[in-house]
Amino acid sequence: MKTWTNGKIYTMDGLILNTLYVSDSGVILSQPDNTQNQVIDLEGQCMYPAFIDCHMHLMGYGQHLSRGQVKHLRSKIDILNYIRQHLTKPVTYIEGYRPCGITKEDLDHISDEVFIYLRHEDYHGMTVNSLTLNKLEITSEHGILFENEGTKAMQSIDKHSHETLVSFLEKAYQSLYQFGLIGAHSDDLFYFNGYEDTLKAFQEASLSYPFFAHLLIHHETLHDYVKKGNVIDNHSFLELGAVKMFYDGTTGSQTALMSVPYTTGGFGERIRDQKTFITYVKAARNHDLPVAVHVIGDKGLEEVCEILKAYPVKKGLFDRIIHASYATPKALELLESLDVFLDVQPQFITSDFPQTLDYFQSLPHHIFPFKTYDHLNINYGLSSDAPVEIPNPILGMYAAIFREIDGVVFQPEERLTRMQALLGYTTHAWTLTNQKGGYLKPGYPAHLVITDQDIFTTPKAQFKSIKVSETYVFGKQVFNHKKT
């Protein structure tokens, strides 16, 4: 057995312990057993249940770590220079672009012989050169593609080998362990080599890297799920979840469906008309499955809630709403009446603001209303949407707790407490899984994270400097900062 001592151990059920006992099988004990004891000195550090990210793209994150990206660049000249320096034949694919005026003409000047794909940081847009437009048979004045056309562009890129997909996941897991993450709810099964091969890559990666992957079933792959059945029943680290579908776009692309107009005069868009969207919901219900809906705009959220109320999820299950960044009063009222779980992204506050608010002619009713969701007892978990944001729960907690942008606190009434933010990455995050976790108490698996500073007491000025020292799955170490 192992005994951790000489630190603060937060059980998440109201207790702070000095000592934690864990059996050789990785289960937390109430007292020492009779096996040989390994004593581990925490040296005054803090321990919590290991973190879970409630919405990200695991394979997409691994791909992001393996490819060129310009998320750190903001000027048009710097980005174009980066593309020139990283030009590869026959295809150049660059991620993380925050739109700053680059058009197909700019990319044509770089090359008219290489297919250039510049993916926007919100992953809902793509800027391409003329050669790529011709390949796609798309007419576009500036080469800037959104939503369905952007998806078509992505699907035109050659598929990766199976071995590459496995390597993406392995790279992602190694990175996520460093942030104290041992699991994530992920949307990947449609975007790579198809449902079956992508799922096999997850199965292979889990043999070497213990990581809990709760995988959404994209509505375009529902037929594959039905045909194959739940082929990962009783798998230690993999499980299939709700049926993923999109209702609207993003504020960055001005395609999120809003109740207030954008400065351009529009209100956003529905990715699919309501009739088509309802057919997707019905298809999931025909197989007793919940749905997981991407919706950012407040009008979009209201309409989605109305549809979910008309076509309710099977009793005992929860639908998921991914993002729910803006809400109308009616949407809040509807959410209270639904069996629903919200996957929200606190880091959007610090990355999107204040420029996002400039897109609107007037302020929406509720903007990232995390405290309101908590007050209304609406189920939620916190997440990064990586690779859109850095999947570091400390950064997510900071944004949720302080809501500070450039020294100004935005809507302080919507700040979460430190406990609420931690729950969003721990206890709450296990709600929709078939696994047991989120507490450090007897009978629970020893999924642990150790930090060098205390999440509950570290001052705001130092909070983002909190570092993960060690991460454990079933009592076995998967990350130690001293070994990296």
N, C-alpha and C positions, 0 to 999 in steps of 0.2 A: 504494500500500500504506500501512498504518498501523503505527507502531511505538510500543508503550507501554513506558515505561522509568521508572526511579527509584522503584521500589516493590517490594513482595513479591508474587510471582505464584505461587500454589499450583497446580501442575499436576494434583494428585490421583493421581500415580503415584510420589510420593516425592521429587520435586524442588521446589525453591523458586528461581524465576528472578528476574532483575532486569529482563529485557527480553522482550517478546513481539512477534513479527512476524505480521501478518495481511494476506493478499492483498486486492485490490479485490473479489474475489468472496466474501470473508468466510471464508476458510479459513486456519487457522494454518500458518505456514511455519517451516521449520527455520533459515532464514537469509533475509536481505533479497533481494527480486527486483530487477529492473531498472526498475521503475515509480517514478513520483514518490512520495516518501516524506513522510507526515505524521507528525511526532513528537509524541506526547502524554505529558506529564509527569504521572506518578501522584502526585507530591508526597508520597511516603512512604506512600501508601495501599496497600491490599491488594486483590488480584484473585483471584477464584475462578471456576469454571464457574458460569453463571447457575443459579438455583434452579428446581426443579420441585416442585409440591405433588402428592403421590401419591393424595390423595382429597379432593375438594371438589365443590361444585356451582356451576359457573361462572355459569350463568344465574341460579341462585338467589342467588348473591352479588351480582350486578348488580341484581337485584330488591330485595335487602336494602338496598343503597345508595340505592335510589330510593324506599323506603317508610319509614313511621314505624316506629320500633322502641324498645323500652324495656329493652334489655340493660343500660343504664347505671343503671337504677332498681331498687331492691330493696324499697321499702316499698309496701304495698297502697294507701295514700292517694296516694302520688306517681304510681303507675301509673294509678289510676283518674282522677286529675286530667289526666294526659297524654292518656288516651283522650278525655275531655271536650273538651280543647283541640284535638284533631285529628279530631274527629268529622266525617265526610263522608257525604253521601247518595248513593246508597241503601246503600252498603257501606262499612264501616270495617274495615280489616285492619291489625293491629299485630303486629310480630314481636318475638322476643327475651325473652319473658316467662319469668322464673324463678318457678314456682308459689309463691305466698305467701298462699293462701287466697281468691282471687277466685273467685266463683261466678256462675252465670247471674243470680241475684238482684241482685248488684252491677252487672252490665252492664245489666239491665233498668231499674235506677234511672237509668242514663245515657240510655238511649233504648229505647222500644218500637216505634220506627218505622224504625230503621236496623239492618241486619244487621251484627252486631259479631262479628268473628273475632279472637281473641287467641291467637296461635300461641306455643307453648312453645319455650323456647330450645333444647331437644334436637330439635325439629322432628318429634317423634313424638306430640305431644299438642296439643290445641286446646281453649280455653275459649270458649264462645259464649253468646249470650243466647237467651231463649225464642223470639223471632221467628225466629232462625236454626234452632233445633231443630225448630220447626214446619215450616219449609221443607225440612229434611232428613228429616222424618218419623222422628226419633229421639227416644226417651224417655230422659231423663237427669235424675237427681235434682238434680245440681248444675251441669249443663251442661259437664262436663269430659269430653272425648272422647280416647281413646287409639287408637293403631295404626289398624286398619281403619276405625273410625268417624271418626278424625281425617283419614284420607285421603279419605273420602267428603266431609267438610266442605271440604277443599281443592278437590276437584273440582267443588264446587258454585259456586265463584267464577267469574265471567265470564272468558273467555279474553282475553289481551292481543292487540293488533294485531301483525302481523308486524314493523312498524317499531319497536314498543316492545321486542320481543324482541331485535332487533338493538341497540337502544340499551342494553339491560341488559348485553349482552356487551361493548359498547364501554366502558361505564362500569367494568365489572369489570376489563377488560384494563388500562385506564389506572391503576386503583388497584393492581393486582398488580405492574405494572412498578416501582412505587415501593418494593416490598418485594424487588426483585431477581428476581421470578418471571417466567419467560417461557413457562411451560407448566404444565398441570395435567391430572390424570386425573379425569374429571368424570362425574357422574350427573345428566343433565338431560332425556333424550329422552322421558320419559313424563309429566312434570309440567306441561307448558305447552300448546302448541297441537298436540300430536300429533307423531309421529315425523318426518314429512316436512317440515312447516313449521319445526319447531325445528331440524332439521338444516340447512335452507336458511339460517336465521338465522346459524348458526355459519359457514357458507360465506361469507356476505356480510360478516360482521364481520372475517373473516380477510383480506379484501381490503385493509382499511385498517389493521388492527392485526396484525402478525406475532406470533402466540401459538400455541404447540403445544397443541392440545386433543385428548387421548386420551379418547374418549367411550365409556362403557359402554352396552350395549344392555339396557335394562330388559326383564325377561322378558315383560312385558305388550306390548312392542313387537317381540318376536322375529319375529312373523309379518310385520311391516312390513319388517324387515331381509331376511327370506327372499324376500319378494315383490319388493323393489326391488333386492336384491343389494347388494354393497359399492360404493355409488355414489361413494365418495370415495377409491377406490384411487389411489395415487400423488399424493395431494394434499400440498402442501408442509407444511401446518400442521394438518391434520385426519386422524384415523384412528379406526376403530371397534375396540373391544376386547371384553372378556368380557361375558357375559350377567349382569346385575345381578339379585339376588333377596335377599329378607329371610328370616332364620331366627328371630330373636327381636327384642326391643325395646330398651329402654334402662334403665339403673339409675335414672335420674331419675324415670322412670314406673313403676319397679319391675316392668318387663316383660322385662328381660334374663333369660335362662334360666340359673339358678345352681344349683350343687351344694349350697350352703348356704342356709338359709331367710332370707327377709326378716323384719324384726321384725313384719310383719303376718301372718306365717305361711305365705305363699306362696313359690314358687320361681321366679316369672316365668312366661313363656309362649312357646309357639311361635306365630309369626305365622300359619303354615300347619302343618297336621298333617304328619307325616313322609312319609306316602304322597303327598300333594299336592306337597310339596317335591321329592321324588324325581322326580315327573313333570316338574318344571321342569328339573332337572338332565339328565334323559334327553333332553328336547327340545333342550337346548343341545348335548349330545353327538351327537345325530342330524345336526347340522350342523357337527361337528368344532370346536365352540367351547368355550373355557374358561368357567368361571363366576366371578362375583365376589359373594361372600356377605357380607351384613351380619350379623355375630354378635358380641355383646358379652360375654354370660355364659359362664362356664367350662364349664358343662354343655352349653350350646348349641354351644360350640366343639368339644367332644369329639364330640358327635353329628354335627356337620357333617363333621368329619374322617373319621369312620367311613363316612359316605355317599360322600365323595369317594374314599375308598379302594376302596369297592365299585364305584364308577362312575368309573374313572380318566380323567383328561384325556388327550387325544391326545399322543403322544410328541413332545417338543420344545416343548410349550406349558406354561404355568403357570396354575393356578387362582389366584384372589385371595381372601383373607379380609380383610374390611374391619372394622377395630377390634381384635378379639382382645384385649380389655382385660384379661380374666381367663382363667386356664388351669388345668386340672387336670393332675396328673402324667401321666395317660393321654393327655390332649390333646397334651402336649409330645412324648410318644413317637410319637404318630400323625403329628404335623406333620413330624418328622424323616424320615418315610418317604414323604412326599407331594411332588409337584412343585407347590409352592405359594409364593405371595408374599403377605406381610402388609402391609396399609396401616394403620399405627398412628398415633395422635394424641397426642404428648407433652403438649400443652396441656391435655388432659383431666385430667392430674394436678393442675395448678395451679388449674383451674376447678372440678373436681368434689370435690376433697378439702378438708377432711376430712369434709364432711357426708355424702358417699356411703357411707363406711364405717359410718356410723350406721344405714344401712338394713338391715344384716345382723345376724343373731344371733351369728355368729362370722365371723372373717376368712376369705376365700377362700384357696386354696393359693397362687396366684401372681397378683399384682396389677400390671398394666402391666409385665410382665416383659421389658423391652426387652433388657437385658444377657443374660438367659437365651436369648432368641431368637437373639441374635448369637453367643453361645457355642456353641449347637447348630447353627450354620451354616444357620439358617432364613432364607430371603430376606425382606427387609423394606425398606420405604421410609417416610419420615416425611411427615406431612400435617396439615392443620388441620380438615378437615371443614367449612370455611367454607360458609355463614355462621354455623355453630355457634360457631366460634372465629375470632379475627382471623387472616387468612392471612399472618402475618409469620413467615418461617422463623427469624428471630433469636429470637423468643419461643418457638418450638417447640424450637429447639436448647437454649435456656436451661432449659426444663423437662426435656428429656431428659438434659442434662449434670449438672444440679444437683439436680433432684427436691426442691426446697425449697418448703415451704408454711409461711407465717407464721414464718419463721426456723428451722423444723425440717426436717431432711433425712429424707424418707420412703424407707425401704429403700435405703440408700446402695449396697448390693451390686448394684442394678439400674441404676445410673447408666451412661450411655454416655460414652465418651471424646469429646473435641471432634472428633476425626477421624471417629469413627463417626457422630456426629450430622450432621456436614457431608456425609458420604457419603450419608446417608439423604435429603438434599435435593438431591443432585447425581448422582453416579455411579450409585448404586443405582436412582435414580428413572427412569433411561432403560432399565432392564433389559427392561421389557415393551413397549417401543415399537419401531416400525420405523425410528426416526430414530437418528442418531449424535450422541452428546453425553456430557457428564459428565467430560471431561478437557480440559486445556489443553495439547495437544501436537500436533506436526505432523500434518496430515491431518484434524484435527477441526475442526468449524465453530467460529467465534469467537463462541460464546454466553457472554457475560462479565458478571460483576457486580463492581463496585468498592465497597468499604466504607471508611468513615473510620477504623475501628479493626480490629485483628487478631482474628479469631475464635479463634485459637489461644493468644493471650497476654493478652487483655483480662481484667482481674480480674472476679470474679463480681459485685461491687457495681456495676460499670459495663457489664456485658455487655449488658443489655437496652437500653442507650442506643446500641449500635452502629447506625449509619445507612448505608443504601445511598446512595452518591453518584451512581452511573451504572449503567445497564443496557443491554446490547447484544445484538442478535440478528443473526447473520451479520455481525458487525463494524459494524453500523449502530446508532447510539444511539436507544433508544426511551424513555429516561428520564434526566434530568439534574436533580438537586435544585436547582441554581442557576436553573433555568428554571421551577420550580413556584411 
